[in-house]
Amino acid sequence: MGLRSRLFALTYNRLMASGEKAGLAEIRAKLLARACGDVLEVGAGTGLNLTHYAGEVNTVTVTEPDTSMLRRLERAGGRTASPPTILRAPAEDLPFEDATFDTVVSTLVLCGVDDQPRAVREIRRVLKPGGRLLFVEHVRSDDAAAARRQDRINWLNRLLVGCDCNRPTLETLERGGFGVDDIVHGELPKSPSFVRRRGAKLVRANGIDIAYTEAGDGPPLILLHGALASTGPVWAGSPVAFVDHMHTLGKHFRVIAPDTRGSGATVHPGGPATFDVLADDVAALTEALQLDRPMIAGFSEGGATATYLALRHPGIVRALVNYAGFDIFDPEAMAHQGVRPMFGGSPDAATADPDAAERTFQSIPPMAATFATMKADYDDAQGDGHWRTYLGLFFDRFCTVEAACAAYRTLPAGELGIVPGTGHEITTQIIDAMTAFLIRHSPTA
Ligand SMILES: C[S@@+](CC[C@H](N)C(=O)[O-])C[C@H]1O[C@@H](n2cnc3c(N)ncnc32)[C@H](O)[C@@H]1O
């Protein structure tokens, strides 16, 4: 047992304390609330997860190869109401029969195991059919420049904390036979910047600095978020944002996801932000990034902007997905009547009233959380009270099946997709349908 591993075990809880306080403990609690049945945790360290097992869990078995960690783990295990079974073992060589566990847990472990593919194979082997791996791992960034920075700095990460900051863990899991059914990308609280997810890049286009994030490789796809949301990391886990789907879409396309002006981190310098202006922003972004006839996919407000773009600049767009943002083109659409009371405070309001909008959203529980995220996101990127400016520019709409059919009938070569039982939100089913359509229309098809 080396001095470094003794030191790491000795200082681990202190090293982690500020991150745990800043949100990691909450991430652990949320993740482990999903553990059930017979649970195995690999690389359990000092046992920071042990207090989070409850509810549906029958038994907890924890493994850890490092003897210094193991001593602390035994002490932590002894303090819990139902002490776990503790064994010394590396994740690459688990001393259990095939199909023993309902849940395997790995938090901040797969970045440091000696042989990641082998550890993943072992985890899969000991899981029962239908069992689940729950994990929190820091990984290689989707953003090529940030990933290169991680590569350059990895020697320092190895020296300080004995793990790699740049492993493509999700890909290893998928190659190891795991289907990923739920993933949240975000920042590890209080981690060094080279471990964190990248921030937005800026590109000058149409007279403003447009903030955008990027993922993957392949034919270009511009992804336009809906109103209130953005592509900032704070939207991880939100059903109205694309953030959690960037990785999936990035497997097929070079995904470029801008924040529309006034939203997220793209500053609107003043004046009306009409759909014509928003569409021209995307056209200018396409030119500034030298994208060759990109495909465009937008949700809600982003779908409307994508359609305006195709109408104003028909040569630019290769294929277009307007998901839940088409009713604006129907003068009879219900949204036209809903917008004034919702954002202006009365049926005949002619200007936005952010206070009235806030009161309305606070009274609808799922919208209250979205509203709070929007305020935090916009104000964090653009300054206190920016969300009010944004609402002043905002226009909302909701789409019906009838409006979808009417819009579809106007298209000479369109396709119509209806996903029953889906609200105004982005689901994996929507992303799958969108991906299949875009692949059919991509330049390589
Ligand atoms: C960053 S700590 C994480 C500890 C704990 N899982 C947590 O979330 O706090 C990494 C842990 O992985 C353990 N580890 C290193 N190599 C391993 C391997 N091959 N198999 C399993 N665990 C390993 C280390 O000893 C250490 O306890």
The ligand as an SDF file (V2000), in Angstrom:
LIG
                    3D

 27 29  0  0  0  0  0  0  0  0999 V2000
  -12.7790    8.8810   -6.2720 C   0  0  0  0  0  0  0  0  0  0  0  0
  -12.9280    7.4990   -5.2540 S   0  0  0  0  0  0  0  0  0  0  0  0
  -14.7130    7.2970   -5.1940 C   0  0  0  0  0  0  0  0  0  0  0  0
  -15.1520    6.6370   -3.9360 C   0  0  0  0  0  0  0  0  0  0  0  0
  -16.6510    6.4770   -3.7940 C   0  0  0  0  0  0  0  0  0  0  0  0
  -17.1800    5.6400   -4.8390 N   0  0  0  0  0  0  0  0  0  0  0  0
  -17.3450    7.8300   -3.7900 C   0  0  0  0  0  0  0  0  0  0  0  0
  -18.2500    8.0360   -4.6050 O   0  0  0  0  0  0  0  0  0  0  0  0
  -17.0180    8.6490   -2.9460 O   0  0  0  0  0  0  0  0  0  0  0  0
  -12.4360    6.1750   -6.2930 C   0  0  0  0  0  0  0  0  0  0  0  0
  -12.4860    4.8540   -5.5880 C   0  0  0  0  0  0  0  0  0  0  0  0
  -12.2810    3.8250   -6.5730 O   0  0  0  0  0  0  0  0  0  0  0  0
  -11.4200    2.8730   -5.9950 C   0  0  0  0  0  0  0  0  0  0  0  0
  -10.7480    2.0830   -7.0440 N   0  0  0  0  0  0  0  0  0  0  0  0
   -9.5630    2.3030   -7.6560 C   0  0  0  0  0  0  0  0  0  0  0  0
   -9.3150    1.3060   -8.5400 N   0  0  0  0  0  0  0  0  0  0  0  0
  -10.3750    0.4870   -8.5130 C   0  0  0  0  0  0  0  0  0  0  0  0
  -10.7140   -0.7190   -9.1870 C   0  0  0  0  0  0  0  0  0  0  0  0
   -9.8880   -1.2520  -10.0910 N   0  0  0  0  0  0  0  0  0  0  0  0
  -11.8880   -1.3130   -8.8830 N   0  0  0  0  0  0  0  0  0  0  0  0
  -12.7310   -0.7630   -7.9850 C   0  0  0  0  0  0  0  0  0  0  0  0
  -12.4580    0.3660   -7.3090 N   0  0  0  0  0  0  0  0  0  0  0  0
  -11.2990    0.9800   -7.5640 C   0  0  0  0  0  0  0  0  0  0  0  0
  -10.4540    3.7060   -5.1850 C   0  0  0  0  0  0  0  0  0  0  0  0
   -9.7580    2.9370   -4.2300 O   0  0  0  0  0  0  0  0  0  0  0  0
  -11.3940    4.7100   -4.5690 C   0  0  0  0  0  0  0  0  0  0  0  0
  -11.9620    4.2260   -3.3840 O   0  0  0  0  0  0  0  0  0  0  0  0
  1  2  1  0
  2  3  1  0
  2 10  1  0
  3  4  1  0
  4  5  1  0
  5  6  1  0
  5  7  1  0
  7  8  2  0
  7  9  1  0
 10 11  1  0
 11 12  1  0
 11 26  1  0
 12 13  1  0
 13 14  1  0
 13 24  1  0
 14 15  1  0
 14 23  1  0
 15 16  2  0
 16 17  1  0
 17 18  1  0
 17 23  2  0
 18 19  1  0
 18 20  2  0
 20 21  1  0
 21 22  2  0
 22 23  1  0
 24 25  1  0
 24 26  1  0
 26 27  1  0
M  CHG  2   2   1   9  -1
M  END
$$$$
